[in-house]
Amino acid sequence: MGGVFGDTLRERRRFVLPGPGGRRRSRMPQPRMWKAAVAVHQEPKDLYDLGEMPPPGHVPARMHAMTIRPERYGEPRRAFAREIVPVPGVRPGYVLVYTMAAGINYNNVWASLGSPADVVAARRRAGETEGYHVGGSDGAGIVWAVGRGVRGVAVGDHVILSPGDWDERADDIRTGRDPAASRSMRAWGYESNHGSFGQFCLVRDVQCHPKPEGMSWEVAGGFLATAATAHRQLFGWYPHTVRPGDPVLVWGGAGGLGSFAVQMVRNAGGRAVAVVSGEERAAVCRRLGAVGTILRTDFDHWGRVPDEDDVPAYTAWLAGVRAFGRRFREVLGERCDPRIVFEHSGADTLPTSLYLCDNEGMVVTCGATSGYRSEIDLRFLWMRLKRLQGSHFASTADCRAVIGLVERGMLDPCVTSVVGFDEIGEAHQEVYENVQPWGNRVALVNARAG
Ligand SMILES: NC(=O)c1ccc[n+]([C@@H]2O[C@H](COP(=O)([O-])OP(=O)(O)OC[C@H]3O[C@@H](n4cnc5c(N)ncnc54)[C@H](OP(=O)(O)O)[C@@H]3O)[C@@H](O)[C@H]2O)c1
């Protein structure tokens, strides 16, 4: 049986993934007990270096973490700093994980800026005491300690962590509400603290998913949040699920969400037209299975719908959005509009999305990169029987589905670059400036690149 160190060493060699990371792999049993898995003989210490593993069963008092504090709110480059902070205590129902790798996501750009939400102040209002935020909503690691009542996961398990932090005992969930819509739902590592940018992170048991045996830490830590969110958007809102032949417009087709959306549409037999801001990203989308691409830089009608009284502005907007629609049809090769519009770009694009969406089609959104105050012309919504659907993260079933698809090689995890722990701030700065590499990015925490 591969021990924890054995797995780590083997996985160190898989540093940057050039292509699809999921060959068909068997589900080997994972180590359950430390004694069987680890050969570590250090004396217990108060604090360990990154990559240094404490003796089995020992939870140190302190850890290295990349934190954000209100006094540093601003651009990610200066908002993030490496600090030594207490290791979070394990509460009933919670799991302490020794973090191996952590995904870089857009939400910690928002956390850095302290806007539109001040995450530290919000938690303090809810009674939490920490004056800092340890972000990180994607991650993978080794279960280090479990609280009372934890189910389905044991010390020593290798797990992929999901950001869906909800309380399965909450009244609304027990009476049938979708957990993603539960009052108890928090985006872990954004709304809740102790995310994957710490040597140890704290999650609920429901956030832990078995890591496939052959999957590297870098891949395991870098894809779940975007893959599961995209899966929910495209397959979770019946009857607007992708069917063979469906035209689908995907904004940001080479981004974290978009690169999965393009592949999922292709896998379902749909036709994805991806919007991007450069030729290199367009080529990526075509490689991932888009039937065509649109350069958004060719258009300039973005943002709110102008007042009709402002005739020149309204006419210009209408001309812009119609030209964009014509480009969509040209690229698709058919006089057809998108049955589904895959949204997350927000204020700049939502009016266009709603206009362009086919009659009885759906615009499904999970984000607002360009701004969350949007204005739409409601006539396009009701007179054409369109649906504007909010979608937030995913279900446990979505998580298991996308992990399985990556494991079987049916979904490229698109973890295209790996950064060091101290580069977490800079990596978020690149996301903020939209100059990040395509796909998903991961930071090494306790895992080491070989
Ligand atoms: N609610 C949830 O559960 C959830 C989950 C994941 C993500 N999100 C949100 O979804 C958004 C995208 O996440 P991501 O991980 O895909 O980010 P990402 O990797 O940075 O990709 C976003 C893409 O959006 C495009 N974009 C940026 N500004 C744009 C604009 N003004 N108009 C049109 N396209 C624009 C960029 O592509 P081009 O420049 O090439 O067009 C970029 O590649 C973020 O706001 C994030 O917070 C929400």
Ligand as a Chemical Component Dictionary entry (heavy atoms), coordinates in Angstrom:
data_LIG
# 
_chem_comp.id                   LIG 
_chem_comp.type                 NON-POLYMER 
_chem_comp.pdbx_formal_charge   0 
_chem_comp.three_letter_code    LIG 
# 
loop_
_chem_comp_atom.comp_id 
_chem_comp_atom.atom_id 
_chem_comp_atom.alt_atom_id 
_chem_comp_atom.type_symbol 
_chem_comp_atom.charge 
_chem_comp_atom.model_Cartn_x 
_chem_comp_atom.model_Cartn_y 
_chem_comp_atom.model_Cartn_z 
_chem_comp_atom.pdbx_ordinal 
LIG N1  N1  N 0  -20.965 31.313 -7.333  1  
LIG C1  C1  C 0  -20.050 30.396 -7.471  2  
LIG O1  O1  O 0  -20.193 29.311 -6.951  3  
LIG C2  C2  C 0  -18.818 30.683 -8.298  4  
LIG C3  C3  C 0  -17.878 29.670 -8.528  5  
LIG C4  C4  C 0  -16.757 29.949 -9.319  6  
LIG C5  C5  C 0  -16.586 31.224 -9.821  7  
LIG N2  N2  N 1  -17.496 32.193 -9.563  8  
LIG C6  C6  C 0  -17.317 33.553 -10.100 9  
LIG O2  O2  O 0  -17.293 33.454 -11.518 10 
LIG C7  C7  C 0  -16.397 34.420 -12.066 11 
LIG C8  C8  C 0  -15.396 33.717 -12.989 12 
LIG O3  O3  O 0  -14.639 32.773 -12.265 13 
LIG P1  P1  P 0  -13.429 32.011 -12.978 14 
LIG O4  O4  O 0  -12.824 31.125 -11.973 15 
LIG O5  O5  O -1 -13.871 31.425 -14.264 16 
LIG O6  O6  O 0  -12.453 33.248 -13.267 17 
LIG P2  P2  P 0  -11.274 33.372 -14.337 18 
LIG O7  O7  O 0  -10.509 32.104 -14.420 19 
LIG O8  O8  O 0  -10.573 34.628 -13.997 20 
LIG O9  O9  O 0  -12.027 33.542 -15.726 21 
LIG C9  C9  C 0  -12.913 34.587 -15.939 22 
LIG C10 C10 C 0  -12.897 34.947 -17.405 23 
LIG O10 O10 O 0  -13.854 35.989 -17.582 24 
LIG C11 C11 C 0  -13.467 36.771 -18.690 25 
LIG N3  N3  N 0  -13.751 38.169 -18.398 26 
LIG C12 C12 C 0  -13.121 38.990 -17.524 27 
LIG N4  N4  N 0  -13.670 40.216 -17.564 28 
LIG C13 C13 C 0  -14.666 40.160 -18.489 29 
LIG C14 C14 C 0  -15.590 41.102 -18.987 30 
LIG N5  N5  N 0  -15.612 42.377 -18.546 31 
LIG N6  N6  N 0  -16.451 40.700 -19.949 32 
LIG C15 C15 C 0  -16.445 39.428 -20.419 33 
LIG N7  N7  N 0  -15.585 38.489 -19.980 34 
LIG C16 C16 C 0  -14.721 38.859 -19.016 35 
LIG C17 C17 C 0  -11.980 36.547 -18.920 36 
LIG O11 O11 O 0  -11.840 35.981 -20.207 37 
LIG P3  P3  P 0  -11.465 36.839 -21.499 38 
LIG O12 O12 O 0  -10.722 38.084 -21.047 39 
LIG O13 O13 O 0  -10.646 35.915 -22.307 40 
LIG O14 O14 O 0  -12.788 37.163 -22.137 41 
LIG C18 C18 C 0  -11.570 35.499 -17.899 42 
LIG O15 O15 O 0  -10.795 34.465 -18.441 43 
LIG C19 C19 C 0  -15.759 35.133 -10.890 44 
LIG O16 O16 O 0  -16.433 36.365 -10.691 45 
LIG C20 C20 C 0  -15.987 34.196 -9.728  46 
LIG O17 O17 O 0  -16.051 34.875 -8.494  47 
LIG C21 C21 C 0  -18.612 31.943 -8.816  48 
# 
loop_
_chem_comp_bond.comp_id 
_chem_comp_bond.atom_id_1 
_chem_comp_bond.atom_id_2 
_chem_comp_bond.value_order 
_chem_comp_bond.pdbx_ordinal 
LIG N1  C1  SING 1  
LIG C1  O1  DOUB 2  
LIG C1  C2  SING 3  
LIG C2  C3  SING 4  
LIG C2  C21 DOUB 5  
LIG C3  C4  DOUB 6  
LIG C4  C5  SING 7  
LIG C5  N2  DOUB 8  
LIG N2  C6  SING 9  
LIG N2  C21 SING 10 
LIG C6  O2  SING 11 
LIG C6  C20 SING 12 
LIG O2  C7  SING 13 
LIG C7  C8  SING 14 
LIG C7  C19 SING 15 
LIG C8  O3  SING 16 
LIG O3  P1  SING 17 
LIG P1  O4  DOUB 18 
LIG P1  O5  SING 19 
LIG P1  O6  SING 20 
LIG O6  P2  SING 21 
LIG P2  O7  DOUB 22 
LIG P2  O8  SING 23 
LIG P2  O9  SING 24 
LIG O9  C9  SING 25 
LIG C9  C10 SING 26 
LIG C10 O10 SING 27 
LIG C10 C18 SING 28 
LIG O10 C11 SING 29 
LIG C11 N3  SING 30 
LIG C11 C17 SING 31 
LIG N3  C12 SING 32 
LIG N3  C16 SING 33 
LIG C12 N4  DOUB 34 
LIG N4  C13 SING 35 
LIG C13 C14 SING 36 
LIG C13 C16 DOUB 37 
LIG C14 N5  SING 38 
LIG C14 N6  DOUB 39 
LIG N6  C15 SING 40 
LIG C15 N7  DOUB 41 
LIG N7  C16 SING 42 
LIG C17 O11 SING 43 
LIG C17 C18 SING 44 
LIG O11 P3  SING 45 
LIG P3  O12 DOUB 46 
LIG P3  O13 SING 47 
LIG P3  O14 SING 48 
LIG C18 O15 SING 49 
LIG C19 O16 SING 50 
LIG C19 C20 SING 51 
LIG C20 O17 SING 52 
# 
